[in-house]
Amino acid sequence: MLHQLPAIPETLWLRILGRGRIQKQAIDELEALPTSNPIRSITLELLYNLQQNLELSTEQDQDDQELVMRLKPLYQENKEKAVKEREANLIIRQLKRKIGEISSKLENQVRELSLEQLENLGEALLDFQSESDLRDWFTQQD
């Protein structure tokens, strides 16, 4: 029955629960979605919960093990992106509160920072007085 579902985003979750070729194609589609796509995030969250239940099961078959192994890196990537996005949003809110509005160029630069760099900026911004301090901080990072 799953093999009869159309290959559209709305059926992705169900097709991933299929077997064989149907499941492989669905996971390939999931991997191909942009990391910002909400369908990707929601599907990975649901699949992570399924994975947790499968790992607790003592009767995993080969297909279940392959599903878990294939989805684990996708979920990790999705989680790391979400953490980085939350951190960047927090830093941007703190910057705006501390120094006022910042240019969209600087805001984008903040969003492109690694988690470690965001943490460093979070500490440094406590000493900022103006947007020029933020620009200077970026210059020092190069």
DSSP file (Angstrom, degrees, kcal/mol; ACC not computed):
  #  RESIDUE AA STRUCTURE BP1 BP2  ACC     N-H-->O    O-->H-N    N-H-->O    O-->H-N    TCO  KAPPA ALPHA  PHI   PSI    X-CA   Y-CA   Z-CA
    1    1 A M    >         0   0    0      0, 0.0     3,-1.6     0, 0.0     4,-0.3   0.000 360.0 360.0 360.0 -40.6    0.0    0.0    0.0
    2    2 A L  G >   +     0   0    0      1,-0.3     3,-1.5     2,-0.2    16,-0.1   0.826 360.0  64.5 -62.7 -30.1    2.8    2.5    0.8
    3    3 A H  G 3  S+     0   0    0      1,-0.3    -1,-0.3    12,-0.0    12,-0.0   0.659  96.9  58.3 -67.7 -12.8    4.3    1.9   -2.7
    4    4 A Q  G <  S+     0   0    0     -3,-1.6    -1,-0.3     2,-0.1    -2,-0.2   0.543  80.9 107.2 -92.2  -8.8    1.1    3.5   -4.1
    5    5 A L  S <  S-     0   0    0     -3,-1.5     2,-0.1    -4,-0.3    -3,-0.0  -0.438  79.1-109.4 -69.2 142.3    1.5    6.8   -2.2
    6    6 A P        -     0   0    0      0, 0.0     2,-2.0     0, 0.0     5,-0.2  -0.435  28.5-112.8 -69.6 148.0    2.6    9.7   -4.4
    7    7 A A  S    S+     0   0    0     -2,-0.1    -2,-0.0     3,-0.1     5,-0.0  -0.534  71.4 129.0 -83.0  75.5    6.1   10.9   -3.9
    8    8 A I  S >  S-     0   0    0     -2,-2.0     3,-1.9     1,-0.1     4,-0.5  -0.885  73.3-105.9-126.6 158.3    5.2   14.3   -2.4
    9    9 A P  G >  S+     0   0    0      0, 0.0     3,-1.2     0, 0.0     4,-0.4   0.830 115.9  62.8 -54.3 -34.1    6.4   16.0    0.8
   10   10 A E  G 3  S+     0   0    0      1,-0.3     4,-0.2     2,-0.1     3,-0.1   0.727 108.1  41.7 -66.8 -20.6    3.1   15.3    2.5
   11   11 A T  G <> S+     0   0    0     -3,-1.9     4,-2.6    -5,-0.2    -1,-0.3   0.377  85.2 100.8-104.8   3.4    3.6   11.5    2.3
   12   12 A L  H <> S+     0   0    0     -3,-1.2     4,-2.2    -4,-0.5     5,-0.2   0.918  79.7  51.3 -55.8 -49.6    7.3   11.6    3.1
   13   13 A W  H  > S+     0   0    0     -4,-0.4     4,-1.0     1,-0.2    -1,-0.2   0.917 113.5  44.8 -55.7 -47.3    6.8   10.5    6.8
   14   14 A L  H  4 S+     0   0    0      1,-0.2     3,-0.4    -4,-0.2     4,-0.3   0.900 111.4  52.2 -66.4 -40.7    4.7    7.5    5.7
   15   15 A R  H >< S+     0   0    0     -4,-2.6     3,-1.2     1,-0.2    11,-0.2   0.829 103.2  58.7 -67.6 -30.0    7.0    6.4    2.9
   16   16 A I  H 3< S+     0   0    0     -4,-2.2    -1,-0.2     1,-0.3    -2,-0.2   0.830 100.9  56.9 -65.3 -30.1   10.0    6.5    5.3
   17   17 A L  T 3< S+     0   0    0     -4,-1.0    -1,-0.3    -3,-0.4    -2,-0.2   0.563  94.7  89.5 -77.1  -7.0    8.1    3.9    7.4
   18   18 A G  S <  S-     0   0    0     -3,-1.2     2,-0.3    -4,-0.3    -3,-0.1   0.163  78.5-110.2 -70.7-162.4    7.9    1.7    4.3
   19   19 A R    >>  -     0   0    0      4,-0.0     4,-1.0     0, 0.0     3,-1.0  -0.857  61.6 -11.4-129.5 163.8   10.5   -0.9    3.4
   20   20 A G  H 3> S+     0   0    0     -2,-0.3     4,-2.5     1,-0.2     5,-0.2  -0.117 124.3   2.5  56.6-132.5   13.2   -1.4    0.7
   21   21 A R  H 3> S+     0   0    0      1,-0.2     4,-2.6     2,-0.2    -1,-0.2   0.857 131.5  54.6 -60.8 -40.3   13.2    0.9   -2.3
   22   22 A I  H <> S+     0   0    0     -3,-1.0     4,-2.0     1,-0.2    -1,-0.2   0.933 112.2  43.9 -60.4 -46.9   10.3    3.0   -1.1
   23   23 A Q  H  X S+     0   0    0     -4,-1.0     4,-2.6     2,-0.2     5,-0.2   0.918 112.7  51.8 -65.3 -44.4   12.0    3.8    2.2
   24   24 A K  H  X S+     0   0    0     -4,-2.5     4,-2.3     1,-0.2    -2,-0.2   0.921 111.0  47.5 -60.2 -45.2   15.4    4.4    0.5
   25   25 A Q  H  X S+     0   0    0     -4,-2.6     4,-2.2     1,-0.2    -1,-0.2   0.899 111.5  51.0 -63.1 -40.5   13.9    6.9   -1.9
   26   26 A A  H  X S+     0   0    0     -4,-2.0     4,-2.3    -5,-0.2    -2,-0.2   0.909 110.6  48.0 -65.1 -41.4   12.0    8.7    0.9
   27   27 A I  H  X S+     0   0    0     -4,-2.6     4,-2.7     2,-0.2    -1,-0.2   0.894 109.8  53.3 -66.8 -38.0   15.2    9.0    3.0
   28   28 A D  H  X S+     0   0    0     -4,-2.3     4,-1.7    -5,-0.2    -2,-0.2   0.907 109.6  48.8 -60.2 -41.2   17.0   10.3   -0.1
   29   29 A E  H  X S+     0   0    0     -4,-2.2     4,-1.0     2,-0.2    -2,-0.2   0.907 110.3  51.1 -63.5 -42.3   14.2   12.9   -0.5
   30   30 A L  H >< S+     0   0    0     -4,-2.3     3,-0.7     1,-0.2    -2,-0.2   0.921 110.0  49.1 -61.7 -44.8   14.5   13.8    3.2
   31   31 A E  H 3< S+     0   0    0     -4,-2.7    -1,-0.2     1,-0.2    -2,-0.2   0.852 108.6  54.6 -62.3 -34.5   18.3   14.3    2.8
   32   32 A A  H 3< S+     0   0    0     -4,-1.7    -1,-0.2    -5,-0.2    -2,-0.2   0.684  85.7 100.5 -76.5 -18.2   17.8   16.5   -0.2
   33   33 A L  S << S-     0   0    0     -4,-1.0    -3,-0.0    -3,-0.7     0, 0.0  -0.397  87.5-100.5 -66.4 143.7   15.5   18.9    1.5
   34   34 A P    >   -     0   0    0      0, 0.0     3,-2.0     0, 0.0     6,-0.2  -0.336  28.5-119.3 -60.6 146.9   17.1   22.2    2.7
   35   35 A T  T 3  S+     0   0    0      1,-0.3     6,-0.1     5,-0.1    -2,-0.1   0.732 114.2  58.9 -62.6 -20.4   17.9   22.1    6.4
   36   36 A S  T 3  S+     0   0    0      4,-0.1    -1,-0.3     5,-0.0    -3,-0.0   0.545  78.0 113.1 -84.4  -6.7   15.6   25.1    6.8
   37   37 A N    <>  -     0   0    0     -3,-2.0     4,-1.8     1,-0.2     3,-0.4  -0.509  62.4-147.2 -70.4 124.5   12.6   23.2    5.4
   38   38 A P  H  > S+     0   0    0      0, 0.0     4,-2.8     0, 0.0     5,-0.3   0.825  97.4  59.5 -64.0 -30.4   10.0   22.7    8.2
   39   39 A I  H  > S+     0   0    0      1,-0.2     4,-2.5     2,-0.2     5,-0.2   0.909 105.6  49.7 -62.9 -39.7    9.0   19.3    6.8
   40   40 A R  H  > S+     0   0    0     -3,-0.4     4,-2.6    -6,-0.2     5,-0.2   0.947 113.2  45.6 -62.5 -48.1   12.6   18.1    7.2
   41   41 A S  H  X S+     0   0    0     -4,-1.8     4,-2.1     2,-0.2    -2,-0.2   0.930 115.8  44.9 -62.7 -46.9   12.7   19.3   10.8
   42   42 A I  H  X S+     0   0    0     -4,-2.8     4,-2.5     2,-0.2     5,-0.2   0.923 114.2  49.1 -64.9 -44.1    9.4   17.8   11.8
   43   43 A T  H  X S+     0   0    0     -4,-2.5     4,-2.7    -5,-0.3    -1,-0.2   0.915 111.3  49.5 -62.7 -42.9   10.0   14.5   10.0
   44   44 A L  H  X S+     0   0    0     -4,-2.6     4,-2.3    -5,-0.2    -1,-0.2   0.886 109.9  51.5 -64.5 -37.6   13.4   14.2   11.7
   45   45 A E  H  X S+     0   0    0     -4,-2.1     4,-1.9     2,-0.2    -2,-0.2   0.932 112.4  45.5 -64.2 -45.0   11.9   14.9   15.1
   46   46 A L  H  X S+     0   0    0     -4,-2.5     4,-2.0     1,-0.2    -2,-0.2   0.904 114.1  49.1 -63.5 -41.0    9.3   12.2   14.6
   47   47 A L  H  X S+     0   0    0     -4,-2.7     4,-3.0     2,-0.2    -1,-0.2   0.839 105.9  57.0 -69.7 -32.0   11.8    9.8   13.3
   48   48 A Y  H  X S+     0   0    0     -4,-2.3     4,-2.5     2,-0.2    -1,-0.2   0.925 107.4  48.5 -63.0 -43.1   14.1   10.5   16.2
   49   49 A N  H  X S+     0   0    0     -4,-1.9     4,-1.8     2,-0.2    -2,-0.2   0.911 112.2  48.8 -61.8 -41.5   11.3    9.5   18.6
   50   50 A L  H  X S+     0   0    0     -4,-2.0     4,-2.7     1,-0.2    -2,-0.2   0.916 109.4  53.2 -61.8 -43.1   10.7    6.4   16.5
   51   51 A Q  H  X S+     0   0    0     -4,-3.0     4,-2.8     1,-0.2     5,-0.2   0.916 106.1  52.7 -58.8 -44.5   14.5    5.6   16.6
   52   52 A Q  H  X S+     0   0    0     -4,-2.5     4,-1.3     1,-0.2    -1,-0.2   0.910 111.5  46.4 -59.4 -42.0   14.5    5.9   20.4
   53   53 A N  H  X S+     0   0    0     -4,-1.8     4,-1.1     1,-0.2    -1,-0.2   0.891 112.1  50.4 -67.4 -39.2   11.7    3.4   20.6
   54   54 A L  H  < S+     0   0    0     -4,-2.7     3,-0.2     1,-0.2    -2,-0.2   0.888 107.6  53.4 -66.3 -38.0   13.4    1.0   18.1
   55   55 A E  H  < S+     0   0    0     -4,-2.8    -1,-0.2     1,-0.2    -2,-0.2   0.826 107.9  51.3 -67.2 -29.5   16.6    1.2   20.1
   56   56 A L  H  < S+     0   0    0     -4,-1.3    -1,-0.2    -5,-0.2     2,-0.2   0.755  92.0  93.9 -75.7 -24.4   14.7    0.1   23.2
   57   57 A S     <  -     0   0    0     -4,-1.1     3,-0.4    -3,-0.2    -3,-0.0  -0.486  64.1-155.8 -71.1 134.6   13.2   -2.8   21.4
   58   58 A T  S    S+     0   0    0      1,-0.2     2,-0.2    -2,-0.2    -1,-0.1   0.569  86.6  65.0 -85.0  -8.9   15.1   -6.0   21.8
   59   59 A E        +     0   0    0     -5,-0.1     2,-0.4     2,-0.0    -1,-0.2  -0.393  65.9 156.6-113.4  55.1   13.7   -7.4   18.6
   60   60 A Q        -     0   0    0     -3,-0.4     2,-0.2    -2,-0.2    -5,-0.0  -0.636  28.2-150.2 -78.5 132.2   15.1   -5.0   15.9
   61   61 A D     >  -     0   0    0     -2,-0.4     4,-2.2     1,-0.1     5,-0.2  -0.456  33.0 -95.0 -92.9 176.7   15.3   -6.5   12.5
   62   62 A Q  H  > S+     0   0    0      1,-0.2     4,-2.5     2,-0.2     5,-0.2   0.882 124.4  53.0 -59.2 -41.6   17.9   -5.6    9.9
   63   63 A D  H  > S+     0   0    0      1,-0.2     4,-2.4     2,-0.2    -1,-0.2   0.903 108.8  49.5 -63.1 -40.9   15.6   -3.0    8.2
   64   64 A D  H  > S+     0   0    0      2,-0.2     4,-2.4     1,-0.2    -1,-0.2   0.909 111.3  49.3 -63.8 -41.9   15.0   -1.3   11.6
   65   65 A Q  H  X S+     0   0    0     -4,-2.2     4,-2.4     1,-0.2    -2,-0.2   0.905 111.7  48.6 -64.4 -41.7   18.8   -1.2   12.3
   66   66 A E  H  X S+     0   0    0     -4,-2.5     4,-2.3     2,-0.2    -1,-0.2   0.897 110.2  51.9 -65.5 -39.5   19.5    0.2    8.8
   67   67 A L  H  X S+     0   0    0     -4,-2.4     4,-2.2     2,-0.2     5,-0.2   0.938 111.3  47.0 -61.0 -46.9   16.8    2.9    9.3
   68   68 A V  H  X S+     0   0    0     -4,-2.4     4,-1.9     1,-0.2    -2,-0.2   0.923 113.4  48.2 -61.0 -45.6   18.3    4.0   12.6
   69   69 A M  H  < S+     0   0    0     -4,-2.4    -1,-0.2     1,-0.2    -2,-0.2   0.870 113.7  46.7 -65.9 -36.9   21.8    4.1   11.2
   70   70 A R  H  X S+     0   0    0     -4,-2.3     4,-0.5     1,-0.2    -1,-0.2   0.854 117.0  42.3 -74.7 -34.5   20.8    6.1    8.1
   71   71 A L  H  X S+     0   0    0     -4,-2.2     4,-2.5    -5,-0.2     5,-0.2   0.740  94.6  79.1 -86.7 -22.8   18.6    8.6   10.0
   72   72 A K  H  X S+     0   0    0     -4,-1.9     4,-2.5     1,-0.2     5,-0.2   0.913  95.4  45.0 -55.3 -49.8   21.0    9.2   13.0
   73   73 A P  H  > S+     0   0    0      0, 0.0     4,-2.4     0, 0.0    -1,-0.2   0.873 112.4  52.9 -65.2 -33.3   23.4   11.6   11.2
   74   74 A L  H  X S+     0   0    0     -4,-0.5     4,-2.2     2,-0.2    -2,-0.2   0.923 110.8  46.6 -64.1 -42.8   20.4   13.5    9.7
   75   75 A Y  H  X S+     0   0    0     -4,-2.5     4,-2.7     2,-0.2     5,-0.2   0.924 111.4  51.2 -65.6 -43.9   18.9   14.0   13.1
   76   76 A Q  H  X S+     0   0    0     -4,-2.5     4,-2.7    -5,-0.2     5,-0.2   0.923 110.5  49.2 -58.7 -45.1   22.2   15.1   14.6
   77   77 A E  H  X S+     0   0    0     -4,-2.4     4,-2.2     1,-0.2    -1,-0.2   0.911 111.8  49.1 -60.3 -43.1   22.7   17.7   11.9
   78   78 A N  H  X S+     0   0    0     -4,-2.2     4,-2.0     2,-0.2    -2,-0.2   0.906 111.8  48.5 -64.2 -42.6   19.2   19.0   12.3
   79   79 A K  H  X S+     0   0    0     -4,-2.7     4,-2.4     2,-0.2    -2,-0.2   0.919 111.1  49.9 -64.2 -44.8   19.6   19.3   16.1
   80   80 A E  H  X S+     0   0    0     -4,-2.7     4,-2.4     1,-0.2    -1,-0.2   0.898 110.5  50.3 -62.7 -40.3   23.0   21.1   15.8
   81   81 A K  H  X S+     0   0    0     -4,-2.2     4,-2.6    -5,-0.2    -1,-0.2   0.906 110.0  50.4 -63.7 -41.0   21.5   23.5   13.3
   82   82 A A  H  X S+     0   0    0     -4,-2.0     4,-2.4     2,-0.2    -2,-0.2   0.903 110.9  48.6 -64.7 -41.2   18.6   24.2   15.7
   83   83 A V  H  X S+     0   0    0     -4,-2.4     4,-2.5     2,-0.2    -2,-0.2   0.933 113.0  47.7 -63.6 -45.6   20.9   24.9   18.6
   84   84 A K  H  X S+     0   0    0     -4,-2.4     4,-2.7     1,-0.2    -2,-0.2   0.899 111.5  50.8 -62.9 -41.6   23.1   27.2   16.5
   85   85 A E  H  X S+     0   0    0     -4,-2.6     4,-2.5     2,-0.2    -1,-0.2   0.913 111.2  47.6 -63.8 -43.5   20.0   29.1   15.2
   86   86 A R  H  X S+     0   0    0     -4,-2.4     4,-2.2     2,-0.2    -2,-0.2   0.916 113.0  49.2 -63.3 -42.5   18.7   29.5   18.8
   87   87 A E  H  X S+     0   0    0     -4,-2.5     4,-2.5     2,-0.2    -2,-0.2   0.924 111.4  48.7 -62.7 -45.0   22.1   30.8   20.0
   88   88 A A  H  X S+     0   0    0     -4,-2.7     4,-2.5     1,-0.2    -2,-0.2   0.912 110.8  51.0 -62.6 -42.8   22.4   33.2   17.1
   89   89 A N  H  X S+     0   0    0     -4,-2.5     4,-2.2     1,-0.2    -1,-0.2   0.902 110.9  49.0 -61.2 -41.0   18.8   34.5   17.7
   90   90 A L  H  X S+     0   0    0     -4,-2.2     4,-2.5     2,-0.2    -2,-0.2   0.930 111.5  48.4 -63.4 -46.4   19.7   35.1   21.4
   91   91 A I  H  X S+     0   0    0     -4,-2.5     4,-2.8     1,-0.2    -2,-0.2   0.904 111.2  50.7 -62.3 -41.4   22.9   36.9   20.6
   92   92 A I  H  X S+     0   0    0     -4,-2.5     4,-2.5     2,-0.2    -1,-0.2   0.912 110.6  48.9 -64.7 -41.8   21.1   39.1   18.1
   93   93 A R  H  X S+     0   0    0     -4,-2.2     4,-2.0     2,-0.2    -2,-0.2   0.918 112.7  48.3 -62.4 -41.9   18.5   40.0   20.6
   94   94 A Q  H  X S+     0   0    0     -4,-2.5     4,-2.5     2,-0.2    -2,-0.2   0.910 110.8  50.9 -64.9 -41.5   21.2   40.8   23.2
   95   95 A L  H  X>S+     0   0    0     -4,-2.8     4,-3.5     1,-0.2     5,-0.6   0.932 110.4  49.0 -61.0 -45.1   23.1   42.9   20.7
   96   96 A K  H  X5S+     0   0    0     -4,-2.5     4,-1.2     1,-0.2    -1,-0.2   0.865 113.4  47.0 -64.1 -35.6   19.9   44.9   19.8
   97   97 A R  H  <5S+     0   0    0     -4,-2.0    -1,-0.2    -5,-0.2    -2,-0.2   0.882 118.8  40.8 -72.0 -36.8   19.2   45.5   23.5
   98   98 A K  H  <5S+     0   0    0     -4,-2.5    -2,-0.2    -5,-0.2    -3,-0.2   0.925 136.6  10.0 -78.4 -46.2   22.8   46.5   24.3
   99   99 A I  H  <5S-     0   0    0     -4,-3.5    32,-0.3     1,-0.4    -3,-0.2   0.410 101.7-118.4-119.8   1.1   23.6   48.6   21.2
  100  100 A G     << -     0   0    0     -4,-1.2    -1,-0.4    -5,-0.6    -2,-0.1  -0.427  66.9  -4.1  90.7-169.9   20.3   49.2   19.4
  101  101 A E        -     0   0    0     -2,-0.1     2,-0.3    -4,-0.1    30,-0.1  -0.212  65.9-155.5 -58.4 144.4   19.5   48.1   15.9
  102  102 A I        -     0   0    0      1,-0.1    -1,-0.1   -10,-0.1    -6,-0.0  -0.877  26.2 -92.8-120.7 156.9   22.2   46.5   13.8
  103  103 A S     >  -     0   0    0     -2,-0.3     4,-2.4     1,-0.1     5,-0.2  -0.245  30.2-120.0 -65.8 154.5   22.6   46.3   10.1
  104  104 A S  H  > S+     0   0    0      1,-0.2     4,-2.4     2,-0.2     5,-0.2   0.828 114.5  59.1 -64.6 -29.9   21.2   43.3    8.2
  105  105 A K  H  > S+     0   0    0      2,-0.2     4,-2.0     1,-0.2    -1,-0.2   0.935 108.6  43.2 -63.3 -46.0   24.8   42.6    7.0
  106  106 A L  H  > S+     0   0    0      2,-0.2     4,-2.3     1,-0.2    -2,-0.2   0.888 111.8  54.4 -67.3 -38.4   26.1   42.3   10.6
  107  107 A E  H  X S+     0   0    0     -4,-2.4     4,-2.0     1,-0.2    -2,-0.2   0.918 109.0  48.5 -60.7 -42.5   23.0   40.3   11.6
  108  108 A N  H  X S+     0   0    0     -4,-2.4     4,-1.2     1,-0.2    -1,-0.2   0.883 108.3  54.3 -64.7 -38.0   23.8   37.9    8.7
  109  109 A Q  H  < S+     0   0    0     -4,-2.0     4,-0.5     1,-0.2     3,-0.4   0.902 107.2  51.0 -61.9 -40.1   27.4   37.7    9.8
  110  110 A V  H >< S+     0   0    0     -4,-2.3     3,-1.4     1,-0.2    -2,-0.2   0.925 107.6  53.1 -61.5 -44.2   26.3   36.7   13.3
  111  111 A R  H 3< S+     0   0    0     -4,-2.0    -1,-0.2     1,-0.3    -2,-0.2   0.749 105.2  55.5 -64.3 -23.7   24.1   34.0   11.9
  112  112 A E  T 3< S+     0   0    0     -4,-1.2    -1,-0.3    -3,-0.4    -2,-0.2   0.548  85.6 108.3 -86.6  -7.8   27.0   32.5   10.0
  113  113 A L  S <  S-     0   0    0     -3,-1.4   -25,-0.1    -4,-0.5     2,-0.1  -0.301  73.0-113.5 -69.2 153.3   29.2   32.2   13.1
  114  114 A S     >  -     0   0    0      1,-0.1     4,-2.6     4,-0.0     5,-0.2  -0.316  34.1-101.5 -74.3 168.1   30.0   28.8   14.5
  115  115 A L  H  > S+     0   0    0      1,-0.2     4,-2.3     2,-0.2     5,-0.2   0.914 124.4  50.9 -58.5 -43.2   28.7   27.8   18.0
  116  116 A E  H  > S+     0   0    0      1,-0.2     4,-2.2     2,-0.2    -1,-0.2   0.916 111.0  48.0 -62.0 -43.3   32.1   28.5   19.6
  117  117 A Q  H  > S+     0   0    0      1,-0.2     4,-2.7     2,-0.2    -1,-0.2   0.887 109.4  53.6 -65.5 -38.2   32.2   31.9   17.9
  118  118 A L  H  X S+     0   0    0     -4,-2.6     4,-2.4     2,-0.2    -1,-0.2   0.906 108.4  49.9 -62.0 -40.8   28.7   32.7   19.0
  119  119 A E  H  X S+     0   0    0     -4,-2.3     4,-1.4     2,-0.2    -2,-0.2   0.910 111.2  49.0 -63.2 -42.0   29.7   31.9   22.6
  120  120 A N  H  X S+     0   0    0     -4,-2.2     4,-2.5     1,-0.2    -2,-0.2   0.910 111.7  48.7 -63.7 -41.9   32.7   34.2   22.3
  121  121 A L  H  X S+     0   0    0     -4,-2.7     4,-2.8     1,-0.2    -2,-0.2   0.883 104.7  60.3 -64.7 -37.7   30.6   37.0   20.9
  122  122 A G  H  < S+     0   0    0     -4,-2.4     4,-0.3     1,-0.2    -1,-0.2   0.861 111.1  40.2 -57.9 -37.1   28.1   36.5   23.7
  123  123 A E  H >< S+     0   0    0     -4,-1.4     3,-1.1    -3,-0.2     4,-0.3   0.907 115.4  50.7 -76.2 -43.6   30.8   37.3   26.2
  124  124 A A  H >< S+     0   0    0     -4,-2.5     3,-2.2     1,-0.2     4,-0.3   0.854  97.3  67.2 -64.8 -35.7   32.4   40.1   24.2
  125  125 A L  G >< S+     0   0    0     -4,-2.8     3,-1.0     1,-0.3    -1,-0.2   0.693  82.7  75.7 -63.9 -16.1   29.1   42.0   23.6
  126  126 A L  G <  S+     0   0    0     -3,-1.1    -1,-0.3    -4,-0.3    -2,-0.2   0.789 100.1  44.0 -62.9 -25.1   28.9   42.8   27.3
  127  127 A D  G <  S+     0   0    0     -3,-2.2    -1,-0.2    -4,-0.3    -2,-0.2   0.463  89.7 115.3 -97.2  -2.5   31.6   45.4   26.6
  128  128 A F    <   +     0   0    0     -3,-1.0     3,-0.1    -4,-0.3    -3,-0.0  -0.394  33.0 174.0 -72.5 143.8   30.0   46.8   23.4
  129  129 A Q        +     0   0    0      1,-0.3     2,-0.3    -2,-0.1    -1,-0.1   0.567  66.8   4.7-116.1 -23.6   28.8   50.4   23.3
  130  130 A S  S >> S-     0   0    0      1,-0.0     3,-1.0   -30,-0.0     4,-1.0  -0.926  81.2 -90.2-153.8 173.7   27.9   50.7   19.6
  131  131 A E  H 3> S+     0   0    0    -32,-0.3     4,-2.3    -2,-0.3     3,-0.2   0.809 119.1  66.0 -61.6 -29.6   27.7   48.9   16.3
  132  132 A S  H 3> S+     0   0    0      1,-0.2     4,-2.7     2,-0.2    -1,-0.3   0.836  95.1  57.5 -64.0 -30.6   31.3   49.8   15.6
  133  133 A D  H <> S+     0   0    0     -3,-1.0     4,-2.1     2,-0.2    -1,-0.2   0.892 106.9  48.7 -64.4 -38.3   32.3   47.6   18.5
  134  134 A L  H  X S+     0   0    0     -4,-1.0     4,-2.2    -3,-0.2    -2,-0.2   0.922 111.2  49.1 -66.6 -43.7   30.6   44.7   16.8
  135  135 A R  H  X S+     0   0    0     -4,-2.3     4,-2.2     1,-0.2    -2,-0.2   0.920 111.2  50.5 -60.2 -43.4   32.3   45.5   13.5
  136  136 A D  H  X S+     0   0    0     -4,-2.7     4,-2.2     1,-0.2    -1,-0.2   0.895 107.4  54.0 -61.3 -39.9   35.7   45.7   15.3
  137  137 A W  H  X S+     0   0    0     -4,-2.1     4,-1.0     1,-0.2    -1,-0.2   0.926 108.7  48.4 -61.4 -44.6   35.0   42.3   16.9
  138  138 A F  H  X S+     0   0    0     -4,-2.2     4,-0.8     1,-0.2     3,-0.5   0.891 109.1  53.9 -62.3 -39.0   34.4   40.8   13.5
  139  139 A T  H >< S+     0   0    0     -4,-2.2     3,-0.9     1,-0.2    -1,-0.2   0.903 106.8  51.7 -62.0 -40.5   37.6   42.4   12.2
  140  140 A Q  H 3< S+     0   0    0     -4,-2.2    -1,-0.2     1,-0.2    -2,-0.2   0.735 102.4  61.2 -67.5 -22.3   39.6   40.8   15.1
  141  141 A Q  H 3<        0   0    0     -4,-1.0    -1,-0.2    -3,-0.5    -2,-0.2   0.710 360.0 360.0 -79.2 -19.6   38.1   37.4   14.2
  142  142 A D    <<        0   0    0     -3,-0.9    -1,-0.2    -4,-0.8    -2,-0.1   0.480 360.0 360.0 -74.8 360.0   39.7   37.4   10.7
